[in-house]
Amino acid sequence: MENANIWWLLIPILMLPIFFAMGWFAARVDMKTVLKQAKTVPTGFYNSLDALVDKNTSRAARNLAEVVDQQQNSYDLNLTLGKLYRQRGENDKAIAMHQALLASPDTVGEKRERVLYELGLNYKSAGLVDRAEQIFLELKNGNMAKQANELLLHIFQQDRDWQQAIETAKLLAHDEQTYQFEIAQFYCELAQAALFQSDFQTAREYVQAALNANKKCTRANMILGDIEQKQGNFQAAINAYSAIEKQNYAYLSMVGEKLYDAYDALGKPQEGLNVLIGYSKTFLQLDLLNVIHEKSLLLNGESVANQTALELIRLKPDLNGMYRLLGFQISTLNPLWKNDADMMRGVLAQQLQKSRMYRCRHCHFKSQVYFWHCPACNKWETFTPNKIEV
């Protein structure tokens, strides 16, 4: 009995070489399978990958096209080659490639949606926006809905179709990205258009919708102030413009002159000027020096206006301040120095024109004109609200 027990204990030990041999054999079989499959991959595929690593898209496309010719029914290769053509700007080839793939009887279900999406991108890249829009509208309720709606949102902004943009942004909204910031800007675009047509009631409704979407939307209060100003509600205009201080004070310089005009319309021009001076002393980056000097000249004369401007320049010396300062002092200079001072002021004026600009904080695009929607990167409210030295 004891011998039988010993044999039961020895059996696992005796079986170890057999298990080892089986494992070795299985590994060899798997390795042979991998090597066999690797040999079936066309050389052109690896050449294409190598070209992509070297950033030679022309050679990559040529090598991949050769592989596609050999593998006639390869869905993935055809899809990828079309994308590579689009990346190279060969949109006609990309469109033809994806249209042919779409015509295949094997391209159904999710595969069809993927090819349609790529075809829509091809049309968009080629400037055929209407065709792209039709495809993305077809996809907006399927598996590619999110990607399709993101592209539709871009197209609607490009076409200035703000109502469609609002609806699409609301569809895309989720916890991580609510799109409320963009939606507020879309409503502001509608409000601005209504104000341009003197449809004050509609403009007010859109402004309120913008503030409901984003209570810190400074542009909404700017437009509201313009509405009140045009309707002669000057105190209400002052209230709207002044509310910008709590939203984002950097934008006060964009309404400085309008704020003064509202005070002036109420018969309180000096109070309006004092408000602007107070803003400039509190928020040093505001670009209000020119309007303060011009209005002070009208109200208080050259001596007081120059002294007020000089105090502000000393708080924040910059090129614009130096240009103004030379202008103040030029009349008191010795006649021998006046020509030189005029020359220096002219050089400063040229430098100001070149170096003081609005700049997009996202892509650093520079412009002498302020844009709410950056024409370079398509981001909203990324321009510096005050001109900066660049």
C-alpha positions in Angstrom: 0.0 0.0 0.0 2.8 2.3 0.9 4.5 1.5 -2.5 1.3 2.5 -4.3 1.3 5.9 -2.5 4.9 6.5 -3.4 4.1 5.9 -7.1 1.3 8.4 -7.0 3.7 11.0 -5.7 6.3 10.2 -8.4 3.9 10.4 -11.3 3.8 14.3 -11.5 7.6 14.4 -11.4 7.9 11.8 -14.2 5.4 13.7 -16.3 7.4 17.0 -16.1 9.6 16.2 -19.2 6.5 15.4 -21.2 4.8 18.7 -20.2 8.0 20.6 -21.1 8.2 18.9 -24.5 4.6 19.7 -25.2 5.1 23.4 -24.3 8.2 23.6 -26.5 6.4 22.0 -29.4 3.4 24.4 -29.0 5.7 27.4 -28.9 7.5 26.2 -32.1 4.2 25.8 -33.9 3.0 29.4 -32.9 6.4 30.9 -34.0 6.1 29.1 -37.3 2.6 30.5 -37.8 3.8 34.0 -37.0 6.7 33.8 -39.4 4.5 32.3 -42.1 2.0 35.2 -41.7 4.8 37.8 -41.7 6.1 36.4 -45.0 2.6 36.9 -46.6 2.7 40.6 -45.9 3.8 42.4 -49.1 7.2 44.1 -49.0 5.6 47.2 -50.3 3.7 47.5 -47.0 6.9 47.7 -45.0 8.4 50.1 -47.6 5.3 52.3 -47.1 5.7 52.3 -43.4 9.4 53.1 -43.7 8.6 56.0 -46.0 6.1 57.4 -43.5 8.7 57.2 -40.7 11.0 59.2 -43.0 8.0 61.7 -43.6 8.1 60.9 -47.3 4.4 60.8 -48.0 4.9 60.6 -51.8 6.9 57.4 -51.7 4.6 56.0 -48.9 1.5 56.6 -51.1 3.2 55.0 -54.2 4.3 51.9 -52.2 0.9 51.5 -50.6 -0.9 51.9 -53.9 1.2 49.0 -55.2 0.1 46.9 -52.2 -3.5 47.8 -52.9 -3.2 46.7 -56.5 -2.0 43.3 -55.2 -4.6 43.0 -52.5 -7.7 44.0 -54.4 -10.3 43.5 -51.7 -8.4 44.9 -48.7 -10.9 47.3 -47.0 -8.3 48.7 -44.5 -5.6 49.3 -47.0 -8.0 51.1 -49.4 -9.3 53.2 -46.5 -5.8 54.1 -45.4 -4.5 54.9 -48.9 -7.4 57.3 -49.4 -6.6 59.1 -46.2 -2.9 59.3 -47.2 -4.0 60.9 -50.6 -6.1 63.5 -48.7 -3.2 64.3 -46.4 -1.1 65.0 -49.4 -3.7 67.3 -50.9 -4.6 64.8 -53.7 -8.3 65.1 -52.9 -9.5 63.8 -56.3 -7.6 60.5 -55.8 -8.9 60.3 -52.2 -12.5 60.8 -53.3 -12.1 58.2 -56.1 -10.6 55.7 -53.7 -13.3 56.0 -51.1 -16.1 56.1 -53.6 -14.9 52.8 -55.1 -14.7 51.3 -51.6 -18.2 52.5 -50.9 -19.5 50.8 -54.1 -18.1 47.4 -52.9 -20.9 45.0 -51.8 -18.8 44.1 -48.8 -18.8 47.7 -47.4 -21.8 47.5 -45.1 -22.8 48.6 -41.6 -20.0 50.2 -39.6 -17.6 49.8 -42.5 -19.9 51.9 -44.7 -20.2 54.6 -42.1 -16.5 54.8 -41.7 -16.0 55.1 -45.5 -18.7 57.8 -45.7 -17.0 59.8 -42.9 -13.7 59.7 -44.8 -15.4 60.7 -48.0 -17.0 63.6 -46.2 -13.5 64.7 -45.0 -12.3 64.4 -48.6 -15.1 66.7 -49.9 -14.4 69.2 -47.1 -10.7 69.2 -47.8 -11.5 69.8 -51.5 -13.7 72.7 -50.7 -16.9 70.9 -51.6 -18.6 71.9 -48.3 -22.2 71.2 -49.4 -21.4 67.6 -50.3 -19.5 67.1 -47.1 -22.4 68.6 -45.1 -24.9 66.1 -46.8 -22.7 63.2 -45.8 -22.2 64.3 -42.2 -26.0 64.9 -41.8 -26.5 61.3 -43.0 -24.1 60.1 -40.3 -25.3 62.3 -37.4 -27.5 59.5 -36.0 -25.2 56.5 -36.4 -22.0 55.2 -34.9 -20.1 58.2 -36.2 -22.5 60.7 -34.8 -20.0 62.5 -32.5 -17.3 63.0 -35.2 -20.0 64.0 -37.8 -21.5 66.6 -35.5 -18.1 68.1 -34.6 -17.5 68.6 -38.3 -21.0 69.9 -38.9 -20.4 72.4 -36.1 -17.3 73.7 -37.9 -19.1 73.9 -41.2 -22.1 75.8 -39.7 -19.7 78.3 -38.2 -17.9 78.7 -41.5 -21.2 79.3 -43.2 -22.4 81.6 -40.4 -25.4 79.4 -39.8 -25.6 80.3 -36.1 -29.0 78.6 -35.4 -27.7 75.3 -36.7 -24.5 75.8 -34.9 -26.4 76.3 -31.6 -28.4 73.1 -32.1 -25.4 71.1 -33.0 -23.4 72.4 -30.1 -26.2 71.4 -27.7 -26.2 67.9 -29.2 -22.4 67.6 -28.6 -22.6 69.0 -25.0 -21.6 66.7 -22.2 -20.2 66.9 -18.7 -16.6 67.4 -19.8 -17.4 70.0 -22.5 -20.7 71.9 -22.3 -20.1 74.2 -25.3 -21.8 77.0 -23.3 -18.9 79.3 -24.1 -19.3 78.8 -27.9 -23.1 78.8 -27.7 -23.0 82.2 -26.0 -20.9 83.5 -28.9 -23.3 82.1 -31.5 -26.2 84.0 -29.8 -24.1 87.1 -29.8 -23.6 86.8 -33.5 -27.4 86.6 -33.9 -27.8 89.6 -31.6 -25.3 91.6 -33.6 -27.1 90.9 -36.8 -30.5 91.8 -35.3 -29.0 95.1 -33.9 -27.6 95.9 -37.4 -31.2 95.6 -38.7 -32.5 97.8 -35.8 -34.5 94.8 -34.5 -33.9 95.7 -30.9 -36.4 93.3 -29.3 -34.9 90.3 -31.1 -31.4 91.5 -30.3 -32.3 91.7 -26.6 -33.6 88.2 -26.6 -30.5 86.8 -28.2 -28.3 88.8 -25.7 -30.3 87.3 -22.8 -29.9 83.8 -24.3 -26.1 84.4 -24.5 -26.0 85.5 -20.9 -28.0 82.5 -19.9 -25.5 80.2 -21.6 -22.5 82.1 -20.2 -23.1 84.7 -17.5 -19.5 86.0 -18.0 -20.0 86.7 -21.7 -18.6 90.3 -22.0 -19.6 90.5 -25.6 -23.3 90.1 -24.6 -23.1 93.2 -22.3 -21.3 95.2 -25.0 -24.1 94.5 -27.4 -26.7 95.2 -24.7 -25.0 98.6 -24.1 -25.1 99.3 -27.8 -28.9 98.5 -27.9 -29.6 100.8 -24.9 -27.5 103.5 -26.4 -29.3 103.4 -29.8 -32.7 103.5 -28.0 -31.7 106.5 -25.9 -31.5 104.5 -22.6 -28.2 106.0 -21.6 -28.2 105.0 -17.9 -29.1 101.4 -18.9 -26.2 101.6 -21.4 -23.9 102.7 -18.6 -25.0 99.8 -16.5 -24.5 97.3 -19.3 -21.0 98.6 -20.1 -20.0 98.9 -16.4 -21.0 95.2 -15.8 -18.1 94.2 -17.9 -15.8 95.1 -15.0 -17.0 92.1 -13.0 -17.1 89.8 -16.0 -13.6 90.5 -17.4 -12.2 94.0 -16.8 -9.7 93.6 -19.6 -12.5 94.3 -22.1 -13.4 97.7 -20.6 -11.0 99.4 -23.1 -13.3 98.1 -25.9 -16.2 100.2 -24.6 -14.3 103.1 -23.1 -15.4 105.7 -25.6 -19.0 104.4 -25.7 -19.2 104.6 -21.9 -18.0 108.2 -22.0 -20.6 109.0 -24.7 -23.4 107.6 -22.6 -22.3 109.8 -19.6 -22.0 112.7 -22.0 -25.6 112.1 -23.3 -26.8 112.4 -19.7 -25.0 115.7 -19.3 -22.2 114.1 -17.1 -19.1 114.1 -19.4 -16.7 114.9 -16.5 -18.1 112.0 -14.5 -17.6 109.7 -17.5 -14.0 110.9 -17.9 -13.3 110.3 -14.2 -14.7 106.7 -14.5 -12.2 106.0 -17.4 -9.3 107.6 -15.5 -10.2 105.4 -12.5 -10.3 102.3 -14.7 -6.9 103.1 -16.1 -5.3 103.6 -12.7 -6.8 100.5 -11.3 -6.3 98.2 -14.3 -2.9 99.2 -15.8 -3.2 97.0 -18.9 -6.2 98.8 -20.3 -5.7 100.7 -23.5 -7.6 103.9 -22.6 -4.9 106.6 -22.8 -5.9 107.9 -26.2 -9.6 108.3 -25.5 -8.9 109.8 -22.1 -6.5 112.4 -23.6 -8.9 113.3 -26.4 -11.9 113.7 -24.1 -9.9 115.6 -21.5 -8.7 118.1 -24.2 -12.4 118.8 -25.0 -13.4 119.3 -21.3 -10.4 120.7 -19.6 -8.0 122.1 -22.1 -4.5 121.1 -23.2 -2.6 121.7 -20.0 -4.9 119.6 -17.8 -5.3 116.9 -20.5 -1.5 116.6 -20.9 -1.0 116.4 -17.1 -3.6 113.7 -16.8 -2.1 111.7 -19.6 1.4 112.1 -18.1 0.3 110.6 -14.8 -1.1 107.6 -16.6 2.0 107.2 -18.8 4.2 107.1 -15.6 2.1 104.4 -14.2 2.6 102.2 -17.3 5.4 103.5 -19.6 5.2 101.9 -23.1 5.7 102.9 -26.8 2.2 104.5 -27.0 3.0 106.6 -23.9 6.4 107.7 -25.2 4.8 108.8 -28.5 2.2 110.8 -26.6 4.9 112.2 -24.2 7.0 113.5 -27.1 3.9 115.2 -28.4 3.2 117.0 -25.1 6.8 118.2 -24.8 7.5 119.2 -28.4 6.1 122.7 -28.1 8.3 123.5 -25.1 11.6 122.3 -26.8 14.3 124.5 -28.1 13.7 125.2 -31.8 17.0 123.4 -32.6 15.6 120.2 -31.1 12.1 120.3 -32.6 13.1 118.7 -35.9 14.9 115.9 -34.1 11.9 115.4 -31.8 9.5 115.3 -34.8 11.8 112.7 -36.4 11.9 110.6 -33.2 8.1 110.8 -33.0 7.7 109.7 -36.6 9.9 106.6 -35.9 7.9 105.8 -32.8 4.7 106.0 -34.9 6.0 103.6 -37.4 7.1 101.2 -34.7 3.7 101.4 -33.0 2.0 100.5 -36.2 4.2 97.4 -36.6 4.6 96.2 -33.0 1.3 97.0 -31.2 -1.4 94.5 -32.3 -4.1 92.2 -31.1 -2.8 88.6 -30.8 -4.6 85.3 -30.5 -3.6 83.6 -27.2 -4.1 80.2 -28.8 -2.3 80.3 -32.1 -0.5 83.7 -31.8 -2.1 85.1 -35.0 -1.5 88.9 -35.0 -3.8 91.6 -36.4 -4.5 95.3 -36.2 -8.2 94.4 -36.1 -9.9 92.7 -33.2 -11.7 89.4 -34.0 -14.1 87.5 -31.7 -13.5 84.4 -33.8 -9.8 83.8 -34.7 -9.6 83.4 -38.5 -6.5 81.3 -38.1 -7.4 78.7 -35.4 -11.2 79.2 -35.3 -11.2 79.6 -31.5 -13.6 82.0 -29.9 -12.6 85.1 -27.7 -8.9 84.2 -27.8 -7.7 87.7 -29.0 -6.1 90.0 -26.4 -8.7 92.7 -25.8 -6.0 95.3 -25.6 -3.2 95.8 -28.2 0.1 94.5 -27.0 3.7 95.0 -28.1 4.6 91.9 -30.1 
